[in-house]
Amino acid sequence: MPIITISRGSFSGGKALAECLRRRLGFRTIDRDVIVQRAATYGVSEKELQEALEKPPSFLERFQHKRYRYLAILQAALAEEVCPGKVIYHGHAGHLLLKGGSPVLRVRVIAPLEMRIKMAQDRLEIGRSEAISYIKKVDEQRRRWTQFLYGVDWTDPSLYDLVINLEHIDIPRACQIVADAVKGQKCFEYDEQCRDRMRDFVIASKVKANLAINDATSDLEVEVDCHEGLVRIAGRISRVELVPEVERIAMSVPGVTKVDLSNLTPPVPD
């Protein structure tokens, strides 16, 4: 069974939709906190990872390389978490972090501002003006975050398979629409071929994350892909002496059978 990602603005009904789908489909639901906890096993504090996901670009702009490092770790954590399938991830940019893996059903939920204001007031126990300020602040942070990291506008409908407006569609009906899409489209069946593709994606993501946290290779920024255990790593290295270490780290990831480093570019001589 497939993987579903739900993207939403704050207080737009995404969590409620995820819970409805969990009951209807029997899937697991996971959120950002689950991914942060798994990502923290790579040795980065949960606080730092939360800030990397929540803060606007000014936070990461001070640490350009940290942006790459955090994304590599978060991608590996999310990919490993969803790989078994039958899972719904409701959190920011899940569909972008999983780009390159097996096809996932990418859902975006939107809701009228008044509905969101009421939900924020009830949930946070705040006044109307505070609720409006909170929603605008979080939405802007998320817009800047995705633009800065991925170069896309997170509200662009072309990034999603389904965009559901809750103005006139309630959660049960929205839930039915998504469930029908899961069951009715062959590309979301998550068959064995899709599972193999996602397993390769997990391996590639873990290699990238391990390179990012290893002291000897932590300054590298590389692209990694995997096909049936063959890992290809491309990018520029700072010293040719790092090549054996890159290969060693990649080979240490379970599932890697061979490493191709032919696309690693050596440093330019002075």
C-alpha positions in Angstrom: 0.0 0.0 0.0 1.2 3.5 -0.8 2.7 6.5 0.9 0.7 9.7 1.3 2.1 13.2 2.1 -0.2 15.9 3.3 1.0 19.5 3.1 -1.0 22.3 4.8 -0.8 25.7 6.3 -1.2 26.0 10.0 -4.7 25.1 11.2 -5.8 24.1 7.8 -7.2 20.7 8.7 -4.2 18.5 7.6 -3.9 16.7 10.9 -7.6 15.9 11.0 -7.5 14.6 7.4 -4.5 12.4 8.3 -6.3 10.9 11.3 -9.4 10.2 9.2 -7.3 8.4 6.6 -5.6 6.4 9.3 -8.9 5.1 10.5 -10.3 4.5 7.0 -7.2 2.9 5.4 -5.5 1.4 8.4 -2.3 3.4 7.7 0.2 4.7 10.2 0.4 8.5 10.6 3.7 10.3 11.3 4.4 13.9 11.8 7.5 16.2 12.0 8.3 15.3 15.6 8.7 11.6 14.6 11.1 12.5 11.8 13.1 14.8 14.0 13.4 12.1 16.7 14.7 9.6 14.1 17.0 12.2 12.5 18.5 13.0 15.9 20.0 9.5 15.9 22.6 10.9 13.4 24.0 13.0 16.2 22.3 16.3 15.7 20.2 17.8 18.5 16.4 17.7 18.1 16.4 21.5 18.9 18.7 22.2 16.0 16.6 20.1 13.6 13.4 21.7 14.8 14.8 25.1 14.2 16.0 24.1 10.7 12.4 23.1 9.9 10.7 26.0 11.5 12.9 29.1 11.2 12.9 31.2 8.0 16.0 31.4 5.8 17.8 34.0 8.0 18.6 31.1 10.5 20.2 28.8 7.9 21.7 31.7 5.9 24.2 32.1 8.7 25.3 28.5 8.3 25.1 27.7 4.6 26.6 24.3 4.8 24.3 23.3 7.7 21.4 23.7 5.4 22.7 20.9 3.2 23.6 18.8 6.3 20.2 19.1 8.0 18.4 18.3 4.8 20.5 15.2 4.1 19.7 14.0 7.6 16.0 14.8 7.6 15.6 13.2 4.1 17.3 10.0 5.3 15.1 9.9 8.4 11.9 10.4 6.5 12.7 8.0 3.7 13.6 5.2 6.2 10.4 5.9 8.2 8.0 5.7 5.2 9.8 2.9 3.3 7.5 0.1 4.5 4.5 1.8 3.0 0.9 2.2 4.4 1.9 5.5 5.9 0.7 9.1 6.0 3.1 11.9 6.6 1.6 15.2 7.6 4.3 17.7 7.9 6.1 20.4 6.0 7.7 19.6 2.7 7.4 15.8 2.9 6.7 15.6 -0.8 9.9 17.6 -1.5 12.1 15.6 0.8 10.9 12.3 -0.8 11.3 13.6 -4.4 13.4 11.0 -6.2 11.9 8.0 -4.3 8.9 5.9 -5.2 5.7 7.8 -6.3 3.8 9.2 -3.4 0.3 10.6 -3.3 1.0 14.3 -2.7 -2.0 16.1 -1.1 -2.3 19.7 -0.2 -5.1 20.9 2.1 -6.2 24.5 2.1 -9.0 26.2 4.1 -10.6 29.6 4.3 -8.9 32.1 6.6 -11.9 32.4 8.9 -12.0 28.7 9.4 -8.3 28.7 10.3 -8.6 31.7 12.6 -11.4 29.9 14.5 -9.4 26.8 14.8 -6.3 28.7 16.0 -8.3 30.6 18.6 -9.8 27.4 20.0 -6.6 25.3 19.9 -4.2 28.0 21.2 -6.7 29.9 23.4 -5.8 33.2 21.9 -7.7 36.2 20.6 -8.6 36.9 16.9 -5.8 39.3 16.2 -3.3 37.0 17.7 -4.6 34.1 15.7 -4.3 36.1 12.5 -0.8 37.2 13.3 0.2 33.6 14.1 -1.2 32.2 10.9 0.4 34.8 8.7 3.8 34.4 10.5 3.9 30.6 10.1 2.7 30.7 6.5 5.3 33.2 5.6 8.1 31.2 7.3 7.1 28.1 5.4 6.9 30.0 2.1 10.4 31.4 2.6 11.7 28.0 3.8 10.7 26.1 0.7 11.7 28.9 -1.6 15.1 29.1 0.0 15.8 25.4 0.2 14.1 24.1 -3.0 13.5 27.1 -5.1 9.7 26.5 -5.3 6.6 28.2 -4.1 4.9 25.7 -1.7 1.5 26.9 -2.8 2.1 26.0 -6.4 -0.6 23.4 -7.2 1.6 21.6 -9.8 3.7 20.3 -6.8 0.7 18.1 -5.7 -1.6 15.4 -7.1 -4.6 16.6 -5.2 -5.4 20.1 -3.8 -8.5 20.0 -1.5 -10.2 23.1 -0.3 -12.2 22.6 2.9 -14.4 25.6 2.3 -17.3 23.4 1.1 -15.8 19.9 1.5 -15.8 18.5 5.0 -13.1 16.2 6.4 -15.0 12.9 5.9 -15.6 13.8 2.2 -12.0 14.9 1.7 -10.9 11.7 3.3 -13.0 9.7 0.9 -11.5 11.6 -2.1 -8.0 10.8 -1.0 -8.8 7.2 -0.2 -10.4 6.8 -3.7 -7.3 8.3 -5.3 -5.1 5.8 -3.4 -7.2 2.8 -4.4 -8.0 3.9 -8.0 -4.7 4.9 -9.4 -2.2 2.1 -10.3 0.8 4.4 -9.9 0.1 4.6 -6.1 -0.2 0.9 -5.5 3.3 0.7 -4.1 4.0 -2.7 -5.7 7.3 -4.6 -5.4 8.9 -2.4 -8.1 8.0 0.7 -6.2 9.3 -0.8 -3.0 12.6 -1.6 -4.7 12.8 2.0 -5.9 12.1 3.3 -2.4 14.6 1.0 -0.8 17.2 2.3 -3.2 16.2 5.9 -2.3 16.6 5.0 1.4 20.1 3.6 0.8 21.2 6.7 -1.2 19.7 9.0 1.4 21.6 7.2 4.2 24.9 7.3 2.3 24.4 11.1 1.9 23.5 11.6 5.5 26.5 9.5 6.7 28.9 11.5 4.6 27.4 14.7 6.0 28.0 13.7 9.6 31.4 12.1 9.3 34.2 14.5 10.4 36.4 13.7 7.4 33.7 14.2 4.7 31.3 16.7 6.5 32.4 19.6 4.3 31.3 17.8 1.0 28.1 18.5 -0.8 27.4 15.6 -3.2 24.6 14.0 -5.1 23.9 10.3 -4.4 21.7 7.8 -6.2 21.4 4.1 -5.9 20.1 1.3 -8.2 20.0 -2.3 -7.0 22.8 -1.6 -4.5 25.1 0.3 -6.8 25.7 3.7 -5.4 26.9 6.6 -7.6 28.3 9.7 -5.9 28.8 12.9 -7.8 30.2 16.2 -6.8 33.4 18.1 -6.0 35.8 16.9 -3.3 38.2 19.2 -1.5 41.1 16.6 -1.4 41.8 13.6 -3.5 42.8 11.8 -0.3 39.1 11.8 0.7 38.2 9.3 -2.1 38.9 6.1 -0.1 37.1 7.6 2.9 34.0 8.4 0.8 34.0 4.9 -0.6 34.4 3.4 2.9 31.5 5.4 4.4 29.3 4.5 1.5 30.1 0.8 1.6 29.3 0.8 5.4 25.6 1.4 4.7 23.6 -1.8 4.6 22.4 -2.7 1.1 25.3 -1.1 -0.7 27.1 -3.6 -2.9 29.3 -1.3 -5.1 30.3 2.4 -5.2 30.9 4.4 -8.4 33.0 7.5 -7.7 33.8 8.3 -11.3 31.8 11.5 -11.1 33.6 12.9 -8.1 35.5 16.0 -9.3 39.0 16.5 -7.8 40.0 20.0 -6.6 41.2 22.5 -9.1 45.0 23.0 -8.8 46.2 26.4 -7.6 
